[in-house]
Amino acid sequence: SFTTAGAAGQGPTQGQQAPTQDQPGSAAKVIATKPADRANNVPRNAFISATFNKPIDSSSLSTSTFRVVDENGTPQAGVVFAQESGPNTVVVFDPSNTLKGDERYRVQLSVGIKDKSGIPALPKQFSFQTD
């Protein structure tokens, strides 16, 4: 189900409620990343993580839904896992190999990541550069 808003630029009409990100049934979203977007001098052995505002279904996590790619678009091998943190979930990518030095990496979180209700998360991209 879904709720619609009024015409563009208008709020909901009477009897409608504007959806928010924290309502049940709304998509999970990334509220923090580590490293931060566009960070520089990130250690080559660092874990890469994204904190979601809702509990995430760990069965939806893989290197296909949490991708780390180098400057050439080559996916990096690793293990993806989740840690509950209060109402949030921290999803972590643990690279199988040390990342290349002085390399820009792009992280892509897809809608394949789902919350525990089965609702796809909002996609997110961020990047960082290693030391």
N, CA, C and O atoms as a printed pandas DataFrame, in Angstrom:
     atom_number atom_name residue_name chain_id  residue_number  x_coord  y_coord  z_coord
0              1         N          SER        A               1    0.835   -1.184    0.000
1              2        CA          SER        A               1    0.000    0.000    0.000
2              3         C          SER        A               1    0.875    1.240    0.000
3              4         O          SER        A               1    2.071    1.160    0.280
4              5         N          PHE        A               2    0.282    2.390   -0.314
5              6        CA          PHE        A               2    1.029    3.634   -0.312
6              7         C          PHE        A               2    0.075    4.798   -0.085
7              8         O          PHE        A               2   -1.139    4.672   -0.241
8              9         N          THR        A               3    0.654    5.932    0.288
9             10        CA          THR        A               3   -0.105    7.157    0.494
10            11         C          THR        A               3    0.383    8.169   -0.507
11            12         O          THR        A               3    1.591    8.307   -0.703
12            13         N          THR        A               4   -0.514    8.876   -1.142
13            14        CA          THR        A               4   -0.107    9.894   -2.105
14            15         C          THR        A               4   -0.220   11.264   -1.477
15            16         O          THR        A               4   -1.022   11.489   -0.571
16            17         N          ALA        A               5    0.586   12.165   -1.967
17            18        CA          ALA        A               5    0.507   13.560   -1.539
18            19         C          ALA        A               5   -0.379   14.296   -2.527
19            20         O          ALA        A               5   -0.786   13.736   -3.545
20            21         N          GLY        A               6   -0.678   15.554   -2.226
21            22        CA          GLY        A               6   -1.465   16.369   -3.144
22            23         C          GLY        A               6   -0.653   16.694   -4.386
23            24         O          GLY        A               6    0.388   16.081   -4.620
24            25         N          ALA        A               7   -1.107   17.638   -5.176
25            26        CA          ALA        A               7   -0.387   18.050   -6.383
26            27         C          ALA        A               7    0.999   18.549   -6.014
27            28         O          ALA        A               7    1.270   18.872   -4.858
28            29         N          ALA        A               8    1.865   18.609   -7.004
29            30        CA          ALA        A               8    3.250   19.026   -6.774
30            31         C          ALA        A               8    3.290   20.318   -5.975
31            32         O          ALA        A               8    2.594   21.283   -6.292
32            33         N          GLY        A               9    4.106   20.323   -4.942
33            34        CA          GLY        A               9    4.266   21.516   -4.124
34            35         C          GLY        A               9    3.221   21.647   -3.029
35            36         O          GLY        A               9    3.322   22.547   -2.195
36            37         N          GLN        A              10    2.228   20.781   -3.008
37            38        CA          GLN        A              10    1.198   20.832   -1.980
38            39         C          GLN        A              10    1.422   19.713   -0.988
39            40         O          GLN        A              10    2.039   18.696   -1.306
40            41         N          GLY        A              11    0.922   19.906    0.202
41            42        CA          GLY        A              11    0.966   18.865    1.216
42            43         C          GLY        A              11   -0.128   17.862    0.952
43            44         O          GLY        A              11   -0.846   17.982   -0.041
44            45         N          PRO        A              12   -0.275   16.881    1.810
45            46        CA          PRO        A              12   -1.328   15.898    1.634
46            47         C          PRO        A              12   -2.701   16.558    1.724
47            48         O          PRO        A              12   -2.875   17.562    2.416
48            49         N          THR        A              13   -3.654   15.992    1.029
49            50        CA          THR        A              13   -5.015   16.497    1.121
50            51         C          THR        A              13   -5.664   15.920    2.368
51            52         O          THR        A              13   -5.125   14.995    2.975
52            53         N          GLN        A              14   -6.801   16.448    2.754
53            54        CA          GLN        A              14   -7.466   15.987    3.959
54            55         C          GLN        A              14   -7.675   14.479    3.905
55            56         O          GLN        A              14   -8.105   13.933    2.889
56            57         N          GLY        A              15   -7.361   13.814    5.019
57            58        CA          GLY        A              15   -7.503   12.369    5.084
58            59         C          GLY        A              15   -6.237   11.636    4.682
59            60         O          GLY        A              15   -6.158   10.419    4.851
60            61         N          GLN        A              16   -5.233   12.346    4.150
61            62        CA          GLN        A              16   -3.971   11.716    3.777
62            63         C          GLN        A              16   -2.907   12.105    4.794
63            64         O          GLN        A              16   -2.974   13.164    5.418
64            65         N          GLN        A              17   -1.949   11.244    4.939
65            66        CA          GLN        A              17   -0.842   11.514    5.832
66            67         C          GLN        A              17    0.442   11.421    5.034
67            68         O          GLN        A              17    0.646   10.462    4.290
68            69         N          ALA        A              18    1.305   12.409    5.182
69            70        CA          ALA        A              18    2.581   12.386    4.476
70            71         C          ALA        A              18    3.466   11.297    5.066
71            72         O          ALA        A              18    3.654   11.251    6.282
72            73         N          PRO        A              19    4.017   10.414    4.221
73            74        CA          PRO        A              19    4.893    9.365    4.743
74            75         C          PRO        A              19    6.216    9.962    5.210
75            76         O          PRO        A              19    6.676   10.976    4.684
76            77         N          THR        A              20    6.813    9.324    6.197
77            78        CA          THR        A              20    8.140    9.720    6.658
78            79         C          THR        A              20    9.025    8.495    6.624
79            80         O          THR        A              20    8.535    7.369    6.534
80            81         N          GLN        A              21   10.333    8.708    6.697
81            82        CA          GLN        A              21   11.278    7.595    6.640
82            83         C          GLN        A              21   11.192    6.690    7.853
83            84         O          GLN        A              21   11.613    5.535    7.778
84            85         N          ASP        A              22   10.656    7.177    8.980
85            86        CA          ASP        A              22   10.652    6.378   10.193
86            87         C          ASP        A              22    9.341    5.643   10.436
87            88         O          ASP        A              22    9.211    4.938   11.437
88            89         N          GLN        A              23    8.364    5.792    9.540
89            90        CA          GLN        A              23    7.102    5.084    9.692
90            91         C          GLN        A              23    7.287    3.613    9.353
91            92         O          GLN        A              23    8.102    3.267    8.498
92            93         N          PRO        A              24    6.530    2.743   10.024
93            94        CA          PRO        A              24    6.556    1.344    9.589
94            95         C          PRO        A              24    6.108    1.286    8.135
95            96         O          PRO        A              24    5.195    2.009    7.737
96            97         N          GLY        A              25    6.735    0.444    7.353
97            98        CA          GLY        A              25    6.384    0.336    5.943
98            99         C          GLY        A              25    7.187    1.258    5.056
99           100         O          GLY        A              25    7.077    1.173    3.833
100          101         N          SER        A              26    7.999    2.144    5.633
101          102        CA          SER        A              26    8.831    3.015    4.812
102          103         C          SER        A              26   10.187    2.355    4.592
103          104         O          SER        A              26   10.603    1.483    5.355
104          105         N          ALA        A              27   10.857    2.781    3.549
105          106        CA          ALA        A              27   12.150    2.183    3.189
106          107         C          ALA        A              27   13.232    2.556    4.194
107          108         O          ALA        A              27   13.282    3.685    4.684
108          109         N          ALA        A              28   14.098    1.589    4.494
109          110        CA          ALA        A              28   15.264    1.859    5.327
110          111         C          ALA        A              28   16.201    2.775    4.550
111          112         O          ALA        A              28   16.285    2.690    3.325
112          113         N          LYS        A              29   16.899    3.642    5.255
113          114        CA          LYS        A              29   17.865    4.521    4.596
114          115         C          LYS        A              29   19.167    4.549    5.383
115          116         O          LYS        A              29   19.192    4.310    6.590
116          117         N          VAL        A              30   20.248    4.846    4.667
117          118        CA          VAL        A              30   21.566    4.957    5.285
118          119         C          VAL        A              30   21.638    6.300    6.001
119          120         O          VAL        A              30   21.364    7.346    5.412
120          121         N          ILE        A              31   22.012    6.258    7.292
121          122        CA          ILE        A              31   22.124    7.487    8.062
122          123         C          ILE        A              31   23.579    7.843    8.381
123          124         O          ILE        A              31   23.855    8.942    8.862
124          125         N          ALA        A              32   24.508    6.920    8.116
125          126        CA          ALA        A              32   25.932    7.200    8.328
126          127         C          ALA        A              32   26.756    6.181    7.545
127          128         O          ALA        A              32   26.335    5.041    7.348
128          129         N          THR        A              33   27.934    6.614    7.105
129          130        CA          THR        A              33   28.868    5.699    6.450
130          131         C          THR        A              33   30.236    5.842    7.101
131          132         O          THR        A              33   30.584    6.884    7.657
132          133         N          LYS        A              34   30.998    4.757    7.011
133          134        CA          LYS        A              34   32.372    4.779    7.506
134          135         C          LYS        A              34   33.199    4.013    6.514
135          136         O          LYS        A              34   32.984    2.810    6.362
136          137         N          PRO        A              35   34.120    4.624    5.838
137          138        CA          PRO        A              35   34.496    6.030    5.981
138          139         C          PRO        A              35   33.407    6.966    5.453
139          140         O          PRO        A              35   32.484    6.548    4.754
140          141         N          ALA        A              36   33.544    8.223    5.805
141          142        CA          ALA        A              36   32.605    9.231    5.322
142          143         C          ALA        A              36   32.754    9.387    3.810
143          144         O          ALA        A              36   33.813    9.101    3.250
144          145         N          ASP        A              37   31.690    9.842    3.156
145          146        CA          ASP        A              37   31.731   10.065    1.708
146          147         C          ASP        A              37   32.872   11.019    1.365
147          148         O          ASP        A              37   33.035   12.064    1.995
148          149         N          ARG        A              38   33.656   10.646    0.358
149          150        CA          ARG        A              38   34.802   11.411   -0.163
150          151         C          ARG        A              38   35.956   11.529    0.829
151          152         O          ARG        A              38   36.787   12.428    0.702
152          153         N          ALA        A              39   36.017   10.635    1.811
153          154        CA          ALA        A              39   37.132   10.646    2.771
154          155         C          ALA        A              39   38.428   10.312    2.047
155          156         O          ALA        A              39   38.433    9.569    1.066
156          157         N          ASN        A              40   39.521   10.868    2.543
157          158        CA          ASN        A              40   40.859   10.607    2.004
158          159         C          ASN        A              40   41.708    9.941    3.074
159          160         O          ASN        A              40   41.390    9.996    4.262
160          161         N          ASN        A              41   42.789    9.313    2.640
161          162        CA          ASN        A              41   43.753    8.673    3.544
162          163         C          ASN        A              41   43.113    7.611    4.436
163          164         O          ASN        A              41   43.460    7.482    5.610
164          165         N          VAL        A              42   42.181    6.858    3.868
165          166        CA          VAL        A              42   41.538    5.770    4.602
166          167         C          VAL        A              42   42.520    4.599    4.646
167          168         O          VAL        A              42   43.082    4.235    3.614
168          169         N          PRO        A              43   42.737    4.001    5.822
169          170        CA          PRO        A              43   43.653    2.860    5.910
170          171         C          PRO        A              43   43.226    1.741    4.951
171          172         O          PRO        A              43   42.037    1.470    4.786
172          173         N          ARG        A              44   44.208    1.106    4.330
173          174        CA          ARG        A              44   43.942    0.077    3.314
174          175         C          ARG        A              44   43.325   -1.190    3.890
175          176         O          ARG        A              44   42.797   -2.017    3.146
176          177         N          ASN        A              45   43.388   -1.351    5.209
177          178        CA          ASN        A              45   42.815   -2.543    5.849
178          179         C          ASN        A              45   41.521   -2.224    6.600
179          180         O          ASN        A              45   41.080   -3.017    7.432
180          181         N          ALA        A              46   40.912   -1.077    6.317
181          182        CA          ALA        A              46   39.710   -0.640    7.036
182          183         C          ALA        A              46   38.481   -1.450    6.640
183          184         O          ALA        A              46   38.337   -1.863    5.490
184          185         N          PHE        A              47   37.597   -1.671    7.614
185          186        CA          PHE        A              47   36.263   -2.181    7.325
186          187         C          PHE        A              47   35.467   -1.024    6.734
187          188         O          PHE        A              47   35.735    0.135    7.054
188          189         N          ILE        A              48   34.498   -1.319    5.879
189          190        CA          ILE        A              48   33.645   -0.300    5.264
190          191         C          ILE        A              48   32.236   -0.581    5.771
191          192         O          ILE        A              48   31.772   -1.721    5.730
192          193         N          SER        A              49   31.554    0.463    6.251
193          194        CA          SER        A              49   30.234    0.203    6.826
194          195         C          SER        A              49   29.216    1.283    6.479
195          196         O          SER        A              49   29.557    2.408    6.113
196          197         N          ALA        A              50   27.958    0.891    6.610
197          198        CA          ALA        A              50   26.829    1.804    6.429
198          199         C          ALA        A              50   25.833    1.507    7.537
199          200         O          ALA        A              50   25.492    0.350    7.782
200          201         N          THR        A              51   25.369    2.552    8.203
201          202        CA          THR        A              51   24.390    2.400    9.265
202          203         C          THR        A              51   23.013    2.730    8.715
203          204         O          THR        A              51   22.792    3.822    8.191
204          205         N          PHE        A              52   22.084    1.782    8.834
205          206        CA          PHE        A              52   20.704    1.971    8.400
206          207         C          PHE        A              52   19.836    2.346    9.593
207          208         O          PHE        A              52   20.134    1.975   10.729
208          209         N          ASN        A              53   18.770    3.079    9.332
209          210        CA          ASN        A              53   17.883    3.550   10.395
210          211         C          ASN        A              53   16.877    2.500   10.858
211          212         O          ASN        A              53   16.035    2.787   11.708
212          213         N          LYS        A              54   16.953    1.294   10.314
213          214        CA          LYS        A              54   16.017    0.219   10.659
214          215         C          LYS        A              54   16.766   -1.104   10.709
215          216         O          LYS        A              54   17.870   -1.207   10.174
216          217         N          PRO        A              55   16.185   -2.117   11.342
217          218        CA          PRO        A              55   16.792   -3.449   11.301
218          219         C          PRO        A              55   16.778   -3.997    9.870
219          220         O          PRO        A              55   15.779   -3.886    9.159
220          221         N          ILE        A              56   17.888   -4.579    9.469
221          222        CA          ILE        A              56   18.067   -5.102    8.114
222          223         C          ILE        A              56   18.070   -6.629    8.149
223          224         O          ILE        A              56   18.612   -7.241    9.070
224          225         N          ASP        A              57   17.457   -7.231    7.136
225          226        CA          ASP        A              57   17.432   -8.687    6.988
226          227         C          ASP        A              57   18.809   -9.136    6.507
227          228         O          ASP        A              57   19.198   -8.841    5.377
228          229         N          SER        A              58   19.535   -9.837    7.346
229          230        CA          SER        A              58   20.900  -10.232    7.002
230          231         C          SER        A              58   20.954  -11.165    5.792
231          232         O          SER        A              58   21.991  -11.248    5.133
232          233         N          SER        A              59   19.854  -11.872    5.484
233          234        CA          SER        A              59   19.864  -12.753    4.316
234          235         C          SER        A              59   19.877  -11.961    3.003
235          236         O          SER        A              59   20.133  -12.533    1.944
236          237         N          SER        A              60   19.604  -10.654    3.060
237          238        CA          SER        A              60   19.632   -9.822    1.846
238          239         C          SER        A              60   21.004   -9.199    1.610
239          240         O          SER        A              60   21.185   -8.435    0.662
240          241         N          LEU        A              61   21.963   -9.520    2.465
241          242        CA          LEU        A              61   23.296   -8.922    2.364
242          243         C          LEU        A              61   24.260   -9.845    1.634
243          244         O          LEU        A              61   24.352  -11.035    1.935
244          245         N          SER        A              62   24.973   -9.280    0.675
245          246        CA          SER        A              62   25.989  -10.019   -0.068
246          247         C          SER        A              62   26.899   -9.001   -0.749
247          248         O          SER        A              62   26.679   -7.794   -0.656
248          249         N          THR        A              63   27.915   -9.503   -1.428
249          250        CA          THR        A              63   28.784   -8.595   -2.186
250          251         C          THR        A              63   28.093   -8.123   -3.456
251          252         O          THR        A              63   28.657   -7.312   -4.192
252          253         N          SER        A              64   26.887   -8.610   -3.733
253          254        CA          SER        A              64   26.093   -8.094   -4.852
254          255         C          SER        A              64   25.234   -6.909   -4.422
255          256         O          SER        A              64   24.988   -5.999   -5.213
256          257         N          THR        A              65   24.778   -6.919   -3.170
257          258        CA          THR        A              65   23.934   -5.822   -2.678
258          259         C          THR        A              65   24.752   -4.741   -1.979
259          260         O          THR        A              65   24.306   -3.598   -1.877
260          261         N          PHE        A              66   25.946   -5.089   -1.495
261          262        CA          PHE        A              66   26.890   -4.137   -0.880
262          263         C          PHE        A              66   28.187   -4.279   -1.664
263          264         O          PHE        A              66   29.049   -5.087   -1.320
264          265         N          ARG        A              67   28.314   -3.482   -2.726
265          266        CA          ARG        A              67   29.458   -3.606   -3.635
266          267         C          ARG        A              67   30.500   -2.544   -3.343
267          268         O          ARG        A              67   30.182   -1.379   -3.104
268          269         N          VAL        A              68   31.752   -2.972   -3.367
269          270        CA          VAL        A              68   32.889   -2.058   -3.280
270          271         C          VAL        A              68   33.686   -2.277   -4.552
271          272         O          VAL        A              68   34.156   -3.384   -4.817
272          273         N          VAL        A              69   33.837   -1.206   -5.349
273          274        CA          VAL        A              69   34.546   -1.316   -6.626
274          275         C          VAL        A              69   35.692   -0.317   -6.672
275          276         O          VAL        A              69   35.608    0.771   -6.102
276          277         N          ASP        A              70   36.777   -0.708   -7.368
277          278        CA          ASP        A              70   37.922    0.190   -7.504
278          279         C          ASP        A              70   37.685    1.178   -8.649
279          280         O          ASP        A              70   36.598    1.222   -9.224
280          281         N          GLU        A              71   38.710    1.967   -8.972
281          282        CA          GLU        A              71   38.593    2.998  -10.015
282          283         C          GLU        A              71   38.224    2.430  -11.372
283          284         O          GLU        A              71   37.617    3.122  -12.190
284          285         N          ASN        A              72   38.586    1.164  -11.625
285          286        CA          ASN        A              72   38.282    0.517  -12.904
286          287         C          ASN        A              72   36.926   -0.183  -12.897
287          288         O          ASN        A              72   36.532   -0.790  -13.894
288          289         N          GLY        A              73   36.213   -0.100  -11.774
289          290        CA          GLY        A              73   34.917   -0.755  -11.671
290          291         C          GLY        A              73   34.995   -2.228  -11.289
291          292         O          GLY        A              73   33.999   -2.948  -11.359
292          293         N          THR        A              74   36.191   -2.675  -10.882
293          294        CA          THR        A              74   36.376   -4.070  -10.493
294          295         C          THR        A              74   35.851   -4.295   -9.078
295          296         O          THR        A              74   36.314   -3.653   -8.135
296          297         N          PRO        A              75   34.880   -5.209   -8.922
297          298        CA          PRO        A              75   34.355   -5.485   -7.581
298          299         C          PRO        A              75   35.430   -6.102   -6.690
299          300         O          PRO        A              75   36.240   -6.911   -7.142
300          301         N          GLN        A              76   35.423   -5.708   -5.426
301          302        CA          GLN        A              76   36.367   -6.245   -4.458
302          303         C          GLN        A              76   35.726   -7.409   -3.724
303          304         O          GLN        A              76   34.547   -7.361   -3.373
304          305         N          ALA        A              77   36.508   -8.453   -3.496
305          306        CA          ALA        A              77   36.021   -9.617   -2.752
306          307         C          ALA        A              77   35.978   -9.277   -1.265
307          308         O          ALA        A              77   36.795   -8.503   -0.766
308          309         N          GLY        A              78   35.019   -9.863   -0.575
309          310        CA          GLY        A              78   34.915   -9.630    0.864
310          311         C          GLY        A              78   33.718  -10.340    1.439
311          312         O          GLY        A              78   33.024  -11.093    0.756
312          313         N          VAL        A              79   33.492  -10.085    2.703
313          314        CA          VAL        A              79   32.366  -10.663    3.427
314          315         C          VAL        A              79   31.505   -9.513    3.930
315          316         O          VAL        A              79   32.022   -8.517    4.438
316          317         N          VAL        A              80   30.186   -9.653    3.788
317          318        CA          VAL        A              80   29.248   -8.641    4.251
318          319         C          VAL        A              80   28.439   -9.231    5.399
319          320         O          VAL        A              80   27.911  -10.338    5.295
320          321         N          PHE        A              81   28.347   -8.474    6.502
321          322        CA          PHE        A              81   27.567   -8.946    7.643
322          323         C          PHE        A              81   26.910   -7.759    8.333
323          324         O          PHE        A              81   27.262   -6.608    8.077
324          325         N          ALA        A              82   25.958   -8.048    9.206
325          326        CA          ALA        A              82   25.214   -6.998    9.903
326          327         C          ALA        A              82   25.401   -7.109   11.406
327          328         O          ALA        A              82   25.573   -8.198   11.954
328          329         N          GLN        A              83   25.363   -5.951   12.059
329          330        CA          GLN        A              83   25.391   -5.887   13.515
330          331         C          GLN        A              83   24.248   -4.978   13.953
331          332         O          GLN        A              83   24.142   -3.841   13.493
332          333         N          GLU        A              84   23.397   -5.478   14.838
333          334        CA          GLU        A              84   22.302   -4.663   15.367
334          335         C          GLU        A              84   22.893   -3.644   16.339
335          336         O          GLU        A              84   23.800   -3.949   17.113
336          337         N          SER        A              85   22.357   -2.430   16.278
337          338        CA          SER        A              85   22.808   -1.357   17.164
338          339         C          SER        A              85   21.572   -0.552   17.567
339          340         O          SER        A              85   21.242    0.451   16.935
340          341         N          GLY        A              86   20.894   -1.000   18.625
341          342        CA          GLY        A              86   19.634   -0.368   19.019
342          343         C          GLY        A              86   18.626   -0.547   17.900
343          344         O          GLY        A              86   18.452   -1.658   17.401
344          345         N          PRO        A              87   17.945    0.545   17.489
345          346        CA          PRO        A              87   16.965    0.433   16.405
346          347         C          PRO        A              87   17.610    0.400   15.020
347          348         O          PRO        A              87   16.917    0.211   14.019
348          349         N          ASN        A              88   18.915    0.580   14.956
349          350        CA          ASN        A              88   19.640    0.652   13.690
350          351         C          ASN        A              88   20.377   -0.651   13.409
351          352         O          ASN        A              88   20.521   -1.507   14.282
352          353         N          THR        A              89   20.836   -0.777   12.173
353          354        CA          THR        A              89   21.692   -1.898   11.789
354          355         C          THR        A              89   22.926   -1.341   11.100
355          356         O          THR        A              89   22.820   -0.517   10.193
356          357         N          VAL        A              90   24.094   -1.793   11.532
357          358        CA          VAL        A              90   25.353   -1.450   10.877
358          359         C          VAL        A              90   25.699   -2.614    9.962
359          360         O          VAL        A              90   25.879   -3.742   10.420
360          361         N          VAL        A              91   25.792   -2.333    8.657
361          362        CA          VAL        A              91   26.156   -3.345    7.674
362          363         C          VAL        A              91   27.631   -3.124    7.341
363          364         O          VAL        A              91   28.036   -2.015    6.994
364          365         N          VAL        A              92   28.426   -4.183    7.448
365          366        CA          VAL        A              92   29.884   -4.077    7.330
366          367         C          VAL        A              92   30.385   -4.911    6.163
367          368         O          VAL        A              92   29.950   -6.044    5.957
368          369         N          PHE        A              93   31.310   -4.327    5.398
369          370        CA          PHE        A              93   32.035   -5.036    4.345
370          371         C          PHE        A              93   33.460   -5.231    4.848
371          372         O          PHE        A              93   34.170   -4.261    5.117
372          373         N          ASP        A              94   33.873   -6.488    4.974
373          374        CA          ASP        A              94   35.224   -6.842    5.396
374          375         C          ASP        A              94   35.968   -7.342    4.161
375          376         O          ASP        A              94   35.731   -8.466    3.720
376          377         N          PRO        A              95   36.879   -6.517    3.583
377          378        CA          PRO        A              95   37.575   -6.933    2.362
378          379         C          PRO        A              95   38.409   -8.193    2.586
379          380         O          PRO        A              95   39.035   -8.357    3.633
380          381         N          SER        A              96   38.411   -9.078    1.590
381          382        CA          SER        A              96   39.208  -10.300    1.663
382          383         C          SER        A              96   40.696  -10.000    1.553
383          384         O          SER        A              96   41.524  -10.716    2.116
384          385         N          ASN        A              97   41.030   -8.943    0.829
385          386        CA          ASN        A              97   42.429   -8.552    0.622
386          387         C          ASN        A              97   42.610   -7.089    1.023
387          388         O          ASN        A              97   41.649   -6.321    1.060
388          389         N          THR        A              98   43.828   -6.725    1.317
389          390        CA          THR        A              98   44.131   -5.332    1.603
390          391         C          THR        A              98   43.829   -4.509    0.350
391          392         O          THR        A              98   44.197   -4.899   -0.757
392          393         N          LEU        A              99   43.162   -3.377    0.528
393          394        CA          LEU        A              99   42.829   -2.516   -0.609
394          395         C          LEU        A              99   44.095   -1.881   -1.165
395          396         O          LEU        A              99   45.088   -1.744   -0.451
396          397         N          LYS        A             100   44.063   -1.489   -2.447
397          398        CA          LYS        A             100   45.209   -0.847   -3.082
398          399         C          LYS        A             100   45.445    0.535   -2.480
399          400         O          LYS        A             100   44.508    1.216   -2.066
400          401         N          GLY        A             101   46.715    0.934   -2.440
401          402        CA          GLY        A             101   47.065    2.247   -1.927
402          403         C          GLY        A             101   46.756    3.349   -2.927
403          404         O          GLY        A             101   46.834    3.144   -4.138
404          405         N          ASP        A             102   46.405    4.516   -2.410
405          406        CA          ASP        A             102   46.126    5.706   -3.221
406          407         C          ASP        A             102   45.128    5.398   -4.337
407          408         O          ASP        A             102   45.335    5.763   -5.495
408          409         N          GLU        A             103   44.048    4.721   -3.965
409          410        CA          GLU        A             103   43.027    4.309   -4.927
410          411         C          GLU        A             103   41.677    4.846   -4.468
411          412         O          GLU        A             103   41.367    4.835   -3.277
412          413         N          ARG        A             104   40.882    5.313   -5.419
413          414        CA          ARG        A             104   39.516    5.772   -5.133
414          415         C          ARG        A             104   38.585    4.570   -5.268
415          416         O          ARG        A             104   38.565    3.909   -6.307
416          417         N          TYR        A             105   37.818    4.289   -4.222
417          418        CA          TYR        A             105   36.844    3.202   -4.221
418          419         C          TYR        A             105   35.437    3.783   -4.152
419          420         O          TYR        A             105   35.204    4.822   -3.534
420          421         N          ARG        A             106   34.511    3.092   -4.797
421          422        CA          ARG        A             106   33.104    3.498   -4.778
422          423         C          ARG        A             106   32.320    2.364   -4.113
423          424         O          ARG        A             106   32.524    1.188   -4.414
424          425         N          VAL        A             107   31.432    2.741   -3.216
425          426        CA          VAL        A             107   30.580    1.779   -2.515
426          427         C          VAL        A             107   29.159    1.966   -3.030
427          428         O          VAL        A             107   28.650    3.086   -3.089
428          429         N          GLN        A             108   28.525    0.858   -3.403
429          430        CA          GLN        A             108   27.168    0.893   -3.954
430          431         C          GLN        A             108   26.281   -0.027   -3.121
431          432         O          GLN        A             108   26.495   -1.238   -3.076
432          433         N          LEU        A             109   25.290    0.556   -2.467
433          434        CA          LEU        A             109   24.319   -0.205   -1.692
434          435         C          LEU        A             109   23.031   -0.229   -2.499
435          436         O          LEU        A             109   22.483    0.825   -2.824
436          437         N          SER        A             110   22.544   -1.413   -2.822
437          438        CA          SER        A             110   21.411   -1.534   -3.746
438          439         C          SER        A             110   20.088   -1.758   -3.014
439          440         O          SER        A             110   20.053   -1.988   -1.805
440          441         N          VAL        A             111   19.005   -1.684   -3.785
441          442        CA          VAL        A             111   17.670   -1.964   -3.256
442          443         C          VAL        A             111   17.490   -3.444   -2.946
443          444         O          VAL        A             111   16.461   -3.850   -2.407
444          445         N          GLY        A             112   18.498   -4.252   -3.288
445          446        CA          GLY        A             112   18.465   -5.666   -2.905
446          447         C          GLY        A             112   18.593   -5.851   -1.401
447          448         O          GLY        A             112   18.237   -6.902   -0.867
448          449         N          ILE        A             113   19.104   -4.822   -0.711
449          450        CA          ILE        A             113   19.156   -4.850    0.752
450          451         C          ILE        A             113   17.742   -4.573    1.246
451          452         O          ILE        A             113   17.108   -3.602    0.833
452          453         N          LYS        A             114   17.254   -5.436    2.132
453          454        CA          LYS        A             114   15.866   -5.299    2.605
454          455         C          LYS        A             114   15.825   -5.232    4.120
455          456         O          LYS        A             114   16.666   -5.800    4.816
456          457         N          ASP        A             115   14.814   -4.517    4.611
457          458        CA          ASP        A             115   14.627   -4.501    6.057
458          459         C          ASP        A             115   13.960   -5.812    6.483
459          460         O          ASP        A             115   13.640   -6.652    5.642
460          461         N          LYS        A             116   13.755   -5.978    7.767
461          462        CA          LYS        A             116   13.203   -7.236    8.268
462          463         C          LYS        A             116   11.745   -7.445    7.872
463          464         O          LYS        A             116   11.207   -8.535    8.066
464          465         N          SER        A             117   11.093   -6.410    7.315
465          466        CA          SER        A             117    9.728   -6.558    6.801
466          467         C          SER        A             117    9.734   -6.916    5.327
467          468         O          SER        A             117    8.675   -7.144    4.741
468          469         N          GLY        A             118   10.937   -6.970    4.707
469          470        CA          GLY        A             118   11.050   -7.298    3.287
470          471         C          GLY        A             118   10.977   -6.099    2.367
471          472         O          GLY        A             118   10.923   -6.260    1.148
472          473         N          ILE        A             119   10.974   -4.892    2.930
473          474        CA          ILE        A             119   10.903   -3.674    2.118
474          475         C          ILE        A             119   12.311   -3.303    1.650
475          476         O          ILE        A             119   13.219   -3.219    2.477
476          477         N          PRO        A             120   12.523   -3.077    0.339
477          478        CA          PRO        A             120   13.843   -2.695   -0.163
478          479         C          PRO        A             120   14.317   -1.371    0.440
479          480         O          PRO        A             120   13.538   -0.432    0.606
480          481         N          ALA        A             121   15.597   -1.317    0.760
481          482        CA          ALA        A             121   16.207   -0.090    1.289
482          483         C          ALA        A             121   16.414    0.917    0.161
483          484         O          ALA        A             121   16.484    0.548   -1.011
484          485         N          LEU        A             122   16.511    2.179    0.528
485          486        CA          LEU        A             122   16.846    3.206   -0.459
486          487         C          LEU        A             122   18.293    2.983   -0.902
487          488         O          LEU        A             122   19.149    2.731   -0.055
488          489         N          PRO        A             123   18.592    3.067   -2.195
489          490        CA          PRO        A             123   19.972    2.867   -2.652
490          491         C          PRO        A             123   20.869    4.005   -2.157
491          492         O          PRO        A             123   20.397    5.108   -1.882
492          493         N          LYS        A             124   22.149    3.724   -2.052
493          494        CA          LYS        A             124   23.119    4.719   -1.562
494          495         C          LYS        A             124   24.458    4.454   -2.230
495          496         O          LYS        A             124   24.848    3.302   -2.420
496          497         N          GLN        A             125   25.161    5.525   -2.585
497          498        CA          GLN        A             125   26.529    5.421   -3.086
498          499         C          GLN        A             125   27.399    6.389   -2.309
499          500         O          GLN        A             125   26.963    7.484   -1.954
500          501         N          PHE        A             126   28.626    5.982   -2.048
501          502        CA          PHE        A             126   29.619    6.893   -1.487
502          503         C          PHE        A             126   30.991    6.417   -1.927
503          504         O          PHE        A             126   31.143    5.298   -2.417
504          505         N          SER        A             127   31.973    7.259   -1.752
505          506        CA          SER        A             127   33.328    6.916   -2.208
506          507         C          SER        A             127   34.353    7.334   -1.155
507          508         O          SER        A             127   34.065    8.127   -0.259
508          509         N          PHE        A             128   35.546    6.781   -1.288
509          510        CA          PHE        A             128   36.661    7.137   -0.414
510          511         C          PHE        A             128   37.956    6.844   -1.133
511          512         O          PHE        A             128   37.970    6.122   -2.130
512          513         N          GLN        A             129   39.044    7.400   -0.632
513          514        CA          GLN        A             129   40.366    7.153   -1.207
514          515         C          GLN        A             129   41.280    6.621   -0.123
515          516         O          GLN        A             129   41.316    7.149    0.988
516          517         N          THR        A             130   42.029    5.556   -0.458
517          518        CA          THR        A             130   42.939    4.940    0.501
518          519         C          THR        A             130   44.225    5.748    0.615
519          520         O          THR        A             130   44.546    6.582   -0.231
520          521         N          ASP        A             131   44.954    5.463    1.707
521          522        CA          ASP        A             131   46.242    6.156    1.941
522          523         C          ASP        A             131   47.341    5.565    1.099
523          524         O          ASP        A             131   48.483    6.020    1.166
